[in-house]
Amino acid sequence: MMDRWATLAYLDEMDMKDMTQKQRILKYMRDFGSITKIEAMRDLGIMRLEARIWELIRDGWPIFADMECAPNRYGQDTRYARYRRAA
């Protein structure tokens, strides 16, 4: 069975400004393995990561969410999702 993530090689030839938000997310996940909402906003300029992830899952991409916990600037524990590609 062909690795669906390997089919994304064509994205290497594209400029990020010419990609759709979903293409940016797929490339980021292929290159880094996972993505969080903060990374999507900071690195890709995507404000509604959860909506794009839902669309990608609906399109058949094998993406899973792991819940993580980290302190916020006030020292309180905050939970957030890290979306990762299936192995």
PDB file of N, CA, C and O in Angstrom, chain B, residues numbered from 101:
ATOM      1  N   MET B 101       0.830  -1.183   0.000  1.00  0.00           N
ATOM      2  CA  MET B 101       0.000   0.000   0.000  1.00  0.00           C
ATOM      3  C   MET B 101       0.879   1.252   0.000  1.00  0.00           C
ATOM      4  O   MET B 101       1.816   1.360   0.791  1.00  0.00           O
ATOM      5  N   MET B 102       0.578   2.170  -0.868  1.00  0.00           N
ATOM      6  CA  MET B 102       1.372   3.376  -1.005  1.00  0.00           C
ATOM      7  C   MET B 102       1.150   4.316   0.181  1.00  0.00           C
ATOM      8  O   MET B 102       0.021   4.507   0.633  1.00  0.00           O
ATOM      9  N   ASP B 103       2.235   4.894   0.672  1.00  0.00           N
ATOM     10  CA  ASP B 103       2.151   5.874   1.748  1.00  0.00           C
ATOM     11  C   ASP B 103       1.556   7.161   1.188  1.00  0.00           C
ATOM     12  O   ASP B 103       2.145   7.813   0.326  1.00  0.00           O
ATOM     13  N   ARG B 104       0.385   7.509   1.693  1.00  0.00           N
ATOM     14  CA  ARG B 104      -0.305   8.694   1.164  1.00  0.00           C
ATOM     15  C   ARG B 104       0.513   9.968   1.388  1.00  0.00           C
ATOM     16  O   ARG B 104       0.432  10.908   0.597  1.00  0.00           O
ATOM     17  N   TRP B 105       1.297   9.995   2.465  1.00  0.00           N
ATOM     18  CA  TRP B 105       2.111  11.175   2.748  1.00  0.00           C
ATOM     19  C   TRP B 105       3.204  11.354   1.703  1.00  0.00           C
ATOM     20  O   TRP B 105       3.643  12.477   1.455  1.00  0.00           O
ATOM     21  N   ALA B 106       3.646  10.267   1.089  1.00  0.00           N
ATOM     22  CA  ALA B 106       4.677  10.349   0.056  1.00  0.00           C
ATOM     23  C   ALA B 106       4.158  11.035  -1.203  1.00  0.00           C
ATOM     24  O   ALA B 106       4.947  11.531  -2.008  1.00  0.00           O
ATOM     25  N   THR B 107       2.852  11.067  -1.377  1.00  0.00           N
ATOM     26  CA  THR B 107       2.286  11.705  -2.573  1.00  0.00           C
ATOM     27  C   THR B 107       2.361  13.226  -2.501  1.00  0.00           C
ATOM     28  O   THR B 107       1.995  13.909  -3.458  1.00  0.00           O
ATOM     29  N   LEU B 108       2.829  13.762  -1.380  1.00  0.00           N
ATOM     30  CA  LEU B 108       2.879  15.210  -1.207  1.00  0.00           C
ATOM     31  C   LEU B 108       4.165  15.844  -1.737  1.00  0.00           C
ATOM     32  O   LEU B 108       4.395  17.032  -1.512  1.00  0.00           O
ATOM     33  N   ALA B 109       4.991  15.094  -2.423  1.00  0.00           N
ATOM     34  CA  ALA B 109       6.261  15.629  -2.917  1.00  0.00           C
ATOM     35  C   ALA B 109       6.066  16.851  -3.807  1.00  0.00           C
ATOM     36  O   ALA B 109       6.940  17.716  -3.861  1.00  0.00           O
ATOM     37  N   TYR B 110       4.944  16.935  -4.499  1.00  0.00           N
ATOM     38  CA  TYR B 110       4.696  18.077  -5.380  1.00  0.00           C
ATOM     39  C   TYR B 110       4.637  19.391  -4.607  1.00  0.00           C
ATOM     40  O   TYR B 110       4.858  20.456  -5.184  1.00  0.00           O
ATOM     41  N   LEU B 111       4.344  19.332  -3.316  1.00  0.00           N
ATOM     42  CA  LEU B 111       4.272  20.550  -2.517  1.00  0.00           C
ATOM     43  C   LEU B 111       5.634  21.206  -2.337  1.00  0.00           C
ATOM     44  O   LEU B 111       5.715  22.408  -2.082  1.00  0.00           O
ATOM     45  N   ASP B 112       6.710  20.424  -2.468  1.00  0.00           N
ATOM     46  CA  ASP B 112       8.056  20.978  -2.326  1.00  0.00           C
ATOM     47  C   ASP B 112       8.359  21.992  -3.423  1.00  0.00           C
ATOM     48  O   ASP B 112       9.197  22.875  -3.243  1.00  0.00           O
ATOM     49  N   GLU B 113       7.687  21.868  -4.543  1.00  0.00           N
ATOM     50  CA  GLU B 113       7.922  22.769  -5.673  1.00  0.00           C
ATOM     51  C   GLU B 113       7.090  24.045  -5.590  1.00  0.00           C
ATOM     52  O   GLU B 113       7.323  24.988  -6.346  1.00  0.00           O
ATOM     53  N   MET B 114       6.120  24.080  -4.674  1.00  0.00           N
ATOM     54  CA  MET B 114       5.215  25.222  -4.582  1.00  0.00           C
ATOM     55  C   MET B 114       5.688  26.223  -3.531  1.00  0.00           C
ATOM     56  O   MET B 114       6.318  25.851  -2.541  1.00  0.00           O
ATOM     57  N   ASP B 115       5.377  27.488  -3.761  1.00  0.00           N
ATOM     58  CA  ASP B 115       5.611  28.536  -2.772  1.00  0.00           C
ATOM     59  C   ASP B 115       4.469  28.475  -1.767  1.00  0.00           C
ATOM     60  O   ASP B 115       3.324  28.242  -2.153  1.00  0.00           O
ATOM     61  N   MET B 116       4.760  28.680  -0.488  1.00  0.00           N
ATOM     62  CA  MET B 116       3.729  28.590   0.556  1.00  0.00           C
ATOM     63  C   MET B 116       2.557  29.526   0.284  1.00  0.00           C
ATOM     64  O   MET B 116       1.416  29.195   0.607  1.00  0.00           O
ATOM     65  N   LYS B 117       2.823  30.689  -0.305  1.00  0.00           N
ATOM     66  CA  LYS B 117       1.729  31.636  -0.544  1.00  0.00           C
ATOM     67  C   LYS B 117       0.765  31.141  -1.616  1.00  0.00           C
ATOM     68  O   LYS B 117      -0.361  31.631  -1.703  1.00  0.00           O
ATOM     69  N   ASP B 118       1.184  30.184  -2.426  1.00  0.00           N
ATOM     70  CA  ASP B 118       0.329  29.631  -3.478  1.00  0.00           C
ATOM     71  C   ASP B 118      -0.432  28.383  -3.033  1.00  0.00           C
ATOM     72  O   ASP B 118      -1.261  27.866  -3.783  1.00  0.00           O
ATOM     73  N   MET B 119      -0.161  27.892  -1.821  1.00  0.00           N
ATOM     74  CA  MET B 119      -0.818  26.689  -1.322  1.00  0.00           C
ATOM     75  C   MET B 119      -2.124  27.038  -0.622  1.00  0.00           C
ATOM     76  O   MET B 119      -2.294  28.142  -0.103  1.00  0.00           O
ATOM     77  N   THR B 120      -3.041  26.078  -0.617  1.00  0.00           N
ATOM     78  CA  THR B 120      -4.245  26.228   0.198  1.00  0.00           C
ATOM     79  C   THR B 120      -3.856  25.981   1.659  1.00  0.00           C
ATOM     80  O   THR B 120      -2.765  25.482   1.935  1.00  0.00           O
ATOM     81  N   GLN B 121      -4.738  26.325   2.584  1.00  0.00           N
ATOM     82  CA  GLN B 121      -4.457  26.069   3.992  1.00  0.00           C
ATOM     83  C   GLN B 121      -4.281  24.581   4.252  1.00  0.00           C
ATOM     84  O   GLN B 121      -3.406  24.184   5.022  1.00  0.00           O
ATOM     85  N   LYS B 122      -5.096  23.764   3.623  1.00  0.00           N
ATOM     86  CA  LYS B 122      -4.980  22.316   3.823  1.00  0.00           C
ATOM     87  C   LYS B 122      -3.633  21.814   3.302  1.00  0.00           C
ATOM     88  O   LYS B 122      -3.017  20.958   3.938  1.00  0.00           O
ATOM     89  N   GLN B 123      -3.168  22.319   2.174  1.00  0.00           N
ATOM     90  CA  GLN B 123      -1.869  21.908   1.656  1.00  0.00           C
ATOM     91  C   GLN B 123      -0.748  22.330   2.598  1.00  0.00           C
ATOM     92  O   GLN B 123       0.201  21.575   2.809  1.00  0.00           O
ATOM     93  N   ARG B 124      -0.851  23.532   3.165  1.00  0.00           N
ATOM     94  CA  ARG B 124       0.162  23.992   4.121  1.00  0.00           C
ATOM     95  C   ARG B 124       0.227  23.072   5.336  1.00  0.00           C
ATOM     96  O   ARG B 124       1.310  22.716   5.801  1.00  0.00           O
ATOM     97  N   ILE B 125      -0.942  22.691   5.844  1.00  0.00           N
ATOM     98  CA  ILE B 125      -0.993  21.803   7.009  1.00  0.00           C
ATOM     99  C   ILE B 125      -0.385  20.446   6.679  1.00  0.00           C
ATOM    100  O   ILE B 125       0.405  19.914   7.459  1.00  0.00           O
ATOM    101  N   LEU B 126      -0.746  19.882   5.534  1.00  0.00           N
ATOM    102  CA  LEU B 126      -0.204  18.576   5.142  1.00  0.00           C
ATOM    103  C   LEU B 126       1.310  18.634   5.001  1.00  0.00           C
ATOM    104  O   LEU B 126       2.009  17.729   5.457  1.00  0.00           O
ATOM    105  N   LYS B 127       1.822  19.681   4.380  1.00  0.00           N
ATOM    106  CA  LYS B 127       3.274  19.825   4.219  1.00  0.00           C
ATOM    107  C   LYS B 127       3.946  19.958   5.586  1.00  0.00           C
ATOM    108  O   LYS B 127       4.979  19.336   5.832  1.00  0.00           O
ATOM    109  N   TYR B 128       3.369  20.761   6.470  1.00  0.00           N
ATOM    110  CA  TYR B 128       3.928  20.954   7.809  1.00  0.00           C
ATOM    111  C   TYR B 128       3.955  19.635   8.565  1.00  0.00           C
ATOM    112  O   TYR B 128       4.961  19.293   9.186  1.00  0.00           O
ATOM    113  N   MET B 129       2.862  18.899   8.516  1.00  0.00           N
ATOM    114  CA  MET B 129       2.803  17.615   9.211  1.00  0.00           C
ATOM    115  C   MET B 129       3.758  16.605   8.591  1.00  0.00           C
ATOM    116  O   MET B 129       4.347  15.798   9.309  1.00  0.00           O
ATOM    117  N   ARG B 130       3.919  16.634   7.291  1.00  0.00           N
ATOM    118  CA  ARG B 130       4.882  15.726   6.653  1.00  0.00           C
ATOM    119  C   ARG B 130       6.308  16.081   7.084  1.00  0.00           C
ATOM    120  O   ARG B 130       7.116  15.195   7.364  1.00  0.00           O
ATOM    121  N   ASP B 131       6.609  17.375   7.135  1.00  0.00           N
ATOM    122  CA  ASP B 131       7.965  17.816   7.465  1.00  0.00           C
ATOM    123  C   ASP B 131       8.292  17.690   8.951  1.00  0.00           C
ATOM    124  O   ASP B 131       9.426  17.364   9.305  1.00  0.00           O
ATOM    125  N   PHE B 132       7.309  17.946   9.835  1.00  0.00           N
ATOM    126  CA  PHE B 132       7.556  17.985  11.277  1.00  0.00           C
ATOM    127  C   PHE B 132       6.852  16.876  12.059  1.00  0.00           C
ATOM    128  O   PHE B 132       7.153  16.671  13.235  1.00  0.00           O
ATOM    129  N   GLY B 133       5.921  16.161  11.430  1.00  0.00           N
ATOM    130  CA  GLY B 133       5.258  15.031  12.076  1.00  0.00           C
ATOM    131  C   GLY B 133       3.975  15.370  12.811  1.00  0.00           C
ATOM    132  O   GLY B 133       3.111  14.509  12.972  1.00  0.00           O
ATOM    133  N   SER B 134       3.834  16.625  13.266  1.00  0.00           N
ATOM    134  CA  SER B 134       2.632  17.010  13.995  1.00  0.00           C
ATOM    135  C   SER B 134       2.472  18.528  13.938  1.00  0.00           C
ATOM    136  O   SER B 134       3.352  19.247  13.466  1.00  0.00           O
ATOM    137  N   ILE B 135       1.314  18.998  14.436  1.00  0.00           N
ATOM    138  CA  ILE B 135       1.047  20.431  14.461  1.00  0.00           C
ATOM    139  C   ILE B 135       0.061  20.737  15.583  1.00  0.00           C
ATOM    140  O   ILE B 135      -0.833  19.942  15.875  1.00  0.00           O
ATOM    141  N   THR B 136       0.236  21.904  16.209  1.00  0.00           N
ATOM    142  CA  THR B 136      -0.703  22.395  17.213  1.00  0.00           C
ATOM    143  C   THR B 136      -1.326  23.694  16.702  1.00  0.00           C
ATOM    144  O   THR B 136      -0.883  24.254  15.699  1.00  0.00           O
ATOM    145  N   LYS B 137      -2.342  24.157  17.393  1.00  0.00           N
ATOM    146  CA  LYS B 137      -3.007  25.393  16.997  1.00  0.00           C
ATOM    147  C   LYS B 137      -2.031  26.578  17.011  1.00  0.00           C
ATOM    148  O   LYS B 137      -2.050  27.409  16.103  1.00  0.00           O
ATOM    149  N   ILE B 138      -1.196  26.652  18.024  1.00  0.00           N
ATOM    150  CA  ILE B 138      -0.221  27.756  18.118  1.00  0.00           C
ATOM    151  C   ILE B 138       0.755  27.707  16.943  1.00  0.00           C
ATOM    152  O   ILE B 138       1.060  28.741  16.349  1.00  0.00           O
ATOM    153  N   GLU B 139       1.246  26.511  16.604  1.00  0.00           N
ATOM    154  CA  GLU B 139       2.164  26.382  15.466  1.00  0.00           C
ATOM    155  C   GLU B 139       1.474  26.783  14.173  1.00  0.00           C
ATOM    156  O   GLU B 139       2.078  27.438  13.323  1.00  0.00           O
ATOM    157  N   ALA B 140       0.212  26.395  14.017  1.00  0.00           N
ATOM    158  CA  ALA B 140      -0.529  26.750  12.806  1.00  0.00           C
ATOM    159  C   ALA B 140      -0.680  28.259  12.678  1.00  0.00           C
ATOM    160  O   ALA B 140      -0.509  28.815  11.593  1.00  0.00           O
ATOM    161  N   MET B 141      -1.000  28.921  13.786  1.00  0.00           N
ATOM    162  CA  MET B 141      -1.141  30.386  13.747  1.00  0.00           C
ATOM    163  C   MET B 141       0.207  31.053  13.502  1.00  0.00           C
ATOM    164  O   MET B 141       0.324  31.926  12.642  1.00  0.00           O
ATOM    165  N   ARG B 142       1.218  30.644  14.253  1.00  0.00           N
ATOM    166  CA  ARG B 142       2.534  31.282  14.184  1.00  0.00           C
ATOM    167  C   ARG B 142       3.254  31.010  12.864  1.00  0.00           C
ATOM    168  O   ARG B 142       3.773  31.934  12.236  1.00  0.00           O
ATOM    169  N   ASP B 143       3.287  29.750  12.444  1.00  0.00           N
ATOM    170  CA  ASP B 143       4.105  29.365  11.292  1.00  0.00           C
ATOM    171  C   ASP B 143       3.369  29.416   9.958  1.00  0.00           C
ATOM    172  O   ASP B 143       3.987  29.636   8.916  1.00  0.00           O
ATOM    173  N   LEU B 144       2.049  29.214   9.985  1.00  0.00           N
ATOM    174  CA  LEU B 144       1.299  29.099   8.733  1.00  0.00           C
ATOM    175  C   LEU B 144       0.239  30.175   8.540  1.00  0.00           C
ATOM    176  O   LEU B 144      -0.309  30.312   7.446  1.00  0.00           O
ATOM    177  N   GLY B 145      -0.055  30.935   9.581  1.00  0.00           N
ATOM    178  CA  GLY B 145      -1.089  31.957   9.474  1.00  0.00           C
ATOM    179  C   GLY B 145      -2.494  31.385   9.394  1.00  0.00           C
ATOM    180  O   GLY B 145      -3.392  32.015   8.835  1.00  0.00           O
ATOM    181  N   ILE B 146      -2.688  30.198   9.948  1.00  0.00           N
ATOM    182  CA  ILE B 146      -3.992  29.524   9.915  1.00  0.00           C
ATOM    183  C   ILE B 146      -4.644  29.677  11.281  1.00  0.00           C
ATOM    184  O   ILE B 146      -4.091  29.244  12.292  1.00  0.00           O
ATOM    185  N   MET B 147      -5.823  30.294  11.309  1.00  0.00           N
ATOM    186  CA  MET B 147      -6.506  30.580  12.563  1.00  0.00           C
ATOM    187  C   MET B 147      -7.471  29.476  12.985  1.00  0.00           C
ATOM    188  O   MET B 147      -7.733  29.318  14.178  1.00  0.00           O
ATOM    189  N   ARG B 148      -7.999  28.719  12.048  1.00  0.00           N
ATOM    190  CA  ARG B 148      -8.996  27.685  12.378  1.00  0.00           C
ATOM    191  C   ARG B 148      -8.449  26.295  12.031  1.00  0.00           C
ATOM    192  O   ARG B 148      -8.978  25.605  11.159  1.00  0.00           O
ATOM    193  N   LEU B 149      -7.397  25.909  12.720  1.00  0.00           N
ATOM    194  CA  LEU B 149      -6.752  24.624  12.451  1.00  0.00           C
ATOM    195  C   LEU B 149      -7.730  23.465  12.582  1.00  0.00           C
ATOM    196  O   LEU B 149      -7.733  22.562  11.746  1.00  0.00           O
ATOM    197  N   GLU B 150      -8.562  23.481  13.621  1.00  0.00           N
ATOM    198  CA  GLU B 150      -9.474  22.361  13.857  1.00  0.00           C
ATOM    199  C   GLU B 150     -10.416  22.142  12.678  1.00  0.00           C
ATOM    200  O   GLU B 150     -10.712  21.000  12.325  1.00  0.00           O
ATOM    201  N   ALA B 151     -10.886  23.220  12.071  1.00  0.00           N
ATOM    202  CA  ALA B 151     -11.782  23.105  10.913  1.00  0.00           C
ATOM    203  C   ALA B 151     -11.054  22.483   9.724  1.00  0.00           C
ATOM    204  O   ALA B 151     -11.606  21.632   9.027  1.00  0.00           O
ATOM    205  N   ARG B 152      -9.809  22.914   9.496  1.00  0.00           N
ATOM    206  CA  ARG B 152      -9.046  22.346   8.375  1.00  0.00           C
ATOM    207  C   ARG B 152      -8.698  20.881   8.642  1.00  0.00           C
ATOM    208  O   ARG B 152      -8.722  20.070   7.717  1.00  0.00           O
ATOM    209  N   ILE B 153      -8.376  20.528   9.887  1.00  0.00           N
ATOM    210  CA  ILE B 153      -8.083  19.129  10.225  1.00  0.00           C
ATOM    211  C   ILE B 153      -9.316  18.272   9.978  1.00  0.00           C
ATOM    212  O   ILE B 153      -9.210  17.184   9.411  1.00  0.00           O
ATOM    213  N   TRP B 154     -10.474  18.745  10.393  1.00  0.00           N
ATOM    214  CA  TRP B 154     -11.718  18.002  10.175  1.00  0.00           C
ATOM    215  C   TRP B 154     -11.932  17.786   8.674  1.00  0.00           C
ATOM    216  O   TRP B 154     -12.322  16.694   8.261  1.00  0.00           O
ATOM    217  N   GLU B 155     -11.682  18.807   7.856  1.00  0.00           N
ATOM    218  CA  GLU B 155     -11.836  18.657   6.404  1.00  0.00           C
ATOM    219  C   GLU B 155     -10.851  17.630   5.854  1.00  0.00           C
ATOM    220  O   GLU B 155     -11.208  16.833   4.987  1.00  0.00           O
ATOM    221  N   LEU B 156      -9.607  17.641   6.353  1.00  0.00           N
ATOM    222  CA  LEU B 156      -8.610  16.676   5.884  1.00  0.00           C
ATOM    223  C   LEU B 156      -9.004  15.250   6.261  1.00  0.00           C
ATOM    224  O   LEU B 156      -8.851  14.331   5.457  1.00  0.00           O
ATOM    225  N   ILE B 157      -9.509  15.062   7.479  1.00  0.00           N
ATOM    226  CA  ILE B 157      -9.966  13.734   7.896  1.00  0.00           C
ATOM    227  C   ILE B 157     -11.131  13.297   7.014  1.00  0.00           C
ATOM    228  O   ILE B 157     -11.183  12.148   6.575  1.00  0.00           O
ATOM    229  N   ARG B 158     -12.047  14.194   6.760  1.00  0.00           N
ATOM    230  CA  ARG B 158     -13.189  13.893   5.888  1.00  0.00           C
ATOM    231  C   ARG B 158     -12.711  13.518   4.478  1.00  0.00           C
ATOM    232  O   ARG B 158     -13.335  12.701   3.801  1.00  0.00           O
ATOM    233  N   ASP B 159     -11.590  14.130   4.042  1.00  0.00           N
ATOM    234  CA  ASP B 159     -11.016  13.821   2.734  1.00  0.00           C
ATOM    235  C   ASP B 159     -10.224  12.519   2.721  1.00  0.00           C
ATOM    236  O   ASP B 159      -9.711  12.112   1.679  1.00  0.00           O
ATOM    237  N   GLY B 160     -10.121  11.862   3.883  1.00  0.00           N
ATOM    238  CA  GLY B 160      -9.459  10.564   3.941  1.00  0.00           C
ATOM    239  C   GLY B 160      -8.039  10.567   4.464  1.00  0.00           C
ATOM    240  O   GLY B 160      -7.389   9.522   4.434  1.00  0.00           O
ATOM    241  N   TRP B 161      -7.525  11.687   4.942  1.00  0.00           N
ATOM    242  CA  TRP B 161      -6.169  11.728   5.469  1.00  0.00           C
ATOM    243  C   TRP B 161      -6.147  11.124   6.874  1.00  0.00           C
ATOM    244  O   TRP B 161      -6.995  11.455   7.702  1.00  0.00           O
ATOM    245  N   PRO B 162      -5.181  10.240   7.148  1.00  0.00           N
ATOM    246  CA  PRO B 162      -5.104   9.595   8.466  1.00  0.00           C
ATOM    247  C   PRO B 162      -4.423  10.510   9.489  1.00  0.00           C
ATOM    248  O   PRO B 162      -3.200  10.504   9.624  1.00  0.00           O
ATOM    249  N   ILE B 163      -5.222  11.283  10.197  1.00  0.00           N
ATOM    250  CA  ILE B 163      -4.725  12.238  11.186  1.00  0.00           C
ATOM    251  C   ILE B 163      -5.375  11.926  12.528  1.00  0.00           C
ATOM    252  O   ILE B 163      -6.576  11.672  12.611  1.00  0.00           O
ATOM    253  N   PHE B 164      -4.554  11.950  13.577  1.00  0.00           N
ATOM    254  CA  PHE B 164      -5.025  11.659  14.928  1.00  0.00           C
ATOM    255  C   PHE B 164      -4.681  12.818  15.850  1.00  0.00           C
ATOM    256  O   PHE B 164      -3.740  13.569  15.590  1.00  0.00           O
ATOM    257  N   ALA B 165      -5.436  12.960  16.915  1.00  0.00           N
ATOM    258  CA  ALA B 165      -5.182  14.014  17.900  1.00  0.00           C
ATOM    259  C   ALA B 165      -4.729  13.391  19.212  1.00  0.00           C
ATOM    260  O   ALA B 165      -5.331  12.436  19.703  1.00  0.00           O
ATOM    261  N   ASP B 166      -3.672  13.939  19.766  1.00  0.00           N
ATOM    262  CA  ASP B 166      -3.205  13.578  21.107  1.00  0.00           C
ATOM    263  C   ASP B 166      -3.389  14.817  21.970  1.00  0.00           C
ATOM    264  O   ASP B 166      -3.002  15.918  21.581  1.00  0.00           O
ATOM    265  N   MET B 167      -3.979  14.631  23.139  1.00  0.00           N
ATOM    266  CA  MET B 167      -4.149  15.755  24.061  1.00  0.00           C
ATOM    267  C   MET B 167      -2.881  15.898  24.896  1.00  0.00           C
ATOM    268  O   MET B 167      -2.373  14.928  25.457  1.00  0.00           O
ATOM    269  N   GLU B 168      -2.383  17.129  24.964  1.00  0.00           N
ATOM    270  CA  GLU B 168      -1.189  17.425  25.743  1.00  0.00           C
ATOM    271  C   GLU B 168      -1.522  18.481  26.784  1.00  0.00           C
ATOM    272  O   GLU B 168      -2.540  19.166  26.693  1.00  0.00           O
ATOM    273  N   CYS B 169      -0.660  18.599  27.760  1.00  0.00           N
ATOM    274  CA  CYS B 169      -0.875  19.553  28.843  1.00  0.00           C
ATOM    275  C   CYS B 169       0.424  20.319  29.060  1.00  0.00           C
ATOM    276  O   CYS B 169       1.499  19.723  29.125  1.00  0.00           O
ATOM    277  N   ALA B 170       0.319  21.648  29.172  1.00  0.00           N
ATOM    278  CA  ALA B 170       1.483  22.490  29.432  1.00  0.00           C
ATOM    279  C   ALA B 170       1.016  23.712  30.206  1.00  0.00           C
ATOM    280  O   ALA B 170      -0.147  24.104  30.106  1.00  0.00           O
ATOM    281  N   PRO B 171       1.906  24.312  30.972  1.00  0.00           N
ATOM    282  CA  PRO B 171       1.507  25.500  31.723  1.00  0.00           C
ATOM    283  C   PRO B 171       1.379  26.719  30.804  1.00  0.00           C
ATOM    284  O   PRO B 171       2.145  26.889  29.856  1.00  0.00           O
ATOM    285  N   ASN B 172       0.388  27.559  31.113  1.00  0.00           N
ATOM    286  CA  ASN B 172       0.264  28.814  30.372  1.00  0.00           C
ATOM    287  C   ASN B 172       1.128  29.883  31.059  1.00  0.00           C
ATOM    288  O   ASN B 172       1.881  29.564  31.979  1.00  0.00           O
ATOM    289  N   ARG B 173       1.030  31.110  30.633  1.00  0.00           N
ATOM    290  CA  ARG B 173       1.890  32.158  31.191  1.00  0.00           C
ATOM    291  C   ARG B 173       1.626  32.436  32.668  1.00  0.00           C
ATOM    292  O   ARG B 173       2.451  33.061  33.333  1.00  0.00           O
ATOM    293  N   TYR B 174       0.495  31.984  33.186  1.00  0.00           N
ATOM    294  CA  TYR B 174       0.147  32.169  34.592  1.00  0.00           C
ATOM    295  C   TYR B 174       0.461  30.931  35.436  1.00  0.00           C
ATOM    296  O   TYR B 174       0.162  30.892  36.629  1.00  0.00           O
ATOM    297  N   GLY B 175       1.061  29.933  34.811  1.00  0.00           N
ATOM    298  CA  GLY B 175       1.423  28.724  35.529  1.00  0.00           C
ATOM    299  C   GLY B 175       0.303  27.700  35.652  1.00  0.00           C
ATOM    300  O   GLY B 175       0.474  26.665  36.295  1.00  0.00           O
ATOM    301  N   GLN B 176      -0.832  27.981  35.042  1.00  0.00           N
ATOM    302  CA  GLN B 176      -1.951  27.039  35.094  1.00  0.00           C
ATOM    303  C   GLN B 176      -1.804  26.012  33.974  1.00  0.00           C
ATOM    304  O   GLN B 176      -1.384  26.349  32.867  1.00  0.00           O
ATOM    305  N   ASP B 177      -2.151  24.763  34.266  1.00  0.00           N
ATOM    306  CA  ASP B 177      -2.102  23.727  33.240  1.00  0.00           C
ATOM    307  C   ASP B 177      -3.170  23.979  32.185  1.00  0.00           C
ATOM    308  O   ASP B 177      -4.324  24.263  32.507  1.00  0.00           O
ATOM    309  N   THR B 178      -2.779  23.875  30.943  1.00  0.00           N
ATOM    310  CA  THR B 178      -3.676  24.071  29.805  1.00  0.00           C
ATOM    311  C   THR B 178      -3.592  22.850  28.903  1.00  0.00           C
ATOM    312  O   THR B 178      -2.500  22.374  28.594  1.00  0.00           O
ATOM    313  N   ARG B 179      -4.735  22.348  28.486  1.00  0.00           N
ATOM    314  CA  ARG B 179      -4.775  21.191  27.584  1.00  0.00           C
ATOM    315  C   ARG B 179      -4.995  21.677  26.159  1.00  0.00           C
ATOM    316  O   ARG B 179      -5.750  22.617  25.912  1.00  0.00           O
ATOM    317  N   TYR B 180      -4.322  21.021  25.236  1.00  0.00           N
ATOM    318  CA  TYR B 180      -4.453  21.358  23.818  1.00  0.00           C
ATOM    319  C   TYR B 180      -4.212  20.108  22.983  1.00  0.00           C
ATOM    320  O   TYR B 180      -3.626  19.134  23.456  1.00  0.00           O
ATOM    321  N   ALA B 181      -4.669  20.147  21.744  1.00  0.00           N
ATOM    322  CA  ALA B 181      -4.509  19.005  20.850  1.00  0.00           C
ATOM    323  C   ALA B 181      -3.256  19.152  19.997  1.00  0.00           C
ATOM    324  O   ALA B 181      -2.963  20.229  19.476  1.00  0.00           O
ATOM    325  N   ARG B 182      -2.535  18.068  19.867  1.00  0.00           N
ATOM    326  CA  ARG B 182      -1.435  17.986  18.895  1.00  0.00           C
ATOM    327  C   ARG B 182      -1.884  16.995  17.852  1.00  0.00           C
ATOM    328  O   ARG B 182      -2.063  15.812  18.145  1.00  0.00           O
ATOM    329  N   TYR B 183      -2.069  17.470  16.632  1.00  0.00           N
ATOM    330  CA  TYR B 183      -2.502  16.615  15.535  1.00  0.00           C
ATOM    331  C   TYR B 183      -1.274  15.988  14.908  1.00  0.00           C
ATOM    332  O   TYR B 183      -0.291  16.667  14.612  1.00  0.00           O
ATOM    333  N   ARG B 184      -1.346  14.679  14.711  1.00  0.00           N
ATOM    334  CA  ARG B 184      -0.209  13.959  14.126  1.00  0.00           C
ATOM    335  C   ARG B 184      -0.686  13.077  12.990  1.00  0.00           C
ATOM    336  O   ARG B 184      -1.843  12.661  12.934  1.00  0.00           O
ATOM    337  N   ARG B 185       0.222  12.812  12.109  1.00  0.00           N
ATOM    338  CA  ARG B 185      -0.093  11.910  11.000  1.00  0.00           C
ATOM    339  C   ARG B 185       0.024  10.467  11.469  1.00  0.00           C
ATOM    340  O   ARG B 185       0.835  10.148  12.338  1.00  0.00           O
ATOM    341  N   ALA B 186      -0.771   9.624  10.902  1.00  0.00           N
ATOM    342  CA  ALA B 186      -0.706   8.203  11.237  1.00  0.00           C
ATOM    343  C   ALA B 186       0.584   7.620  10.679  1.00  0.00           C
ATOM    344  O   ALA B 186       1.044   8.004   9.604  1.00  0.00           O
ATOM    345  N   ALA B 187       1.143   6.708  11.411  1.00  0.00           N
ATOM    346  CA  ALA B 187       2.414   6.084  10.984  1.00  0.00           C
ATOM    347  C   ALA B 187       2.190   5.124   9.842  1.00  0.00           C
ATOM    348  O   ALA B 187       3.140   4.511   9.355  1.00  0.00           O
TER     349      ALA B 187
END
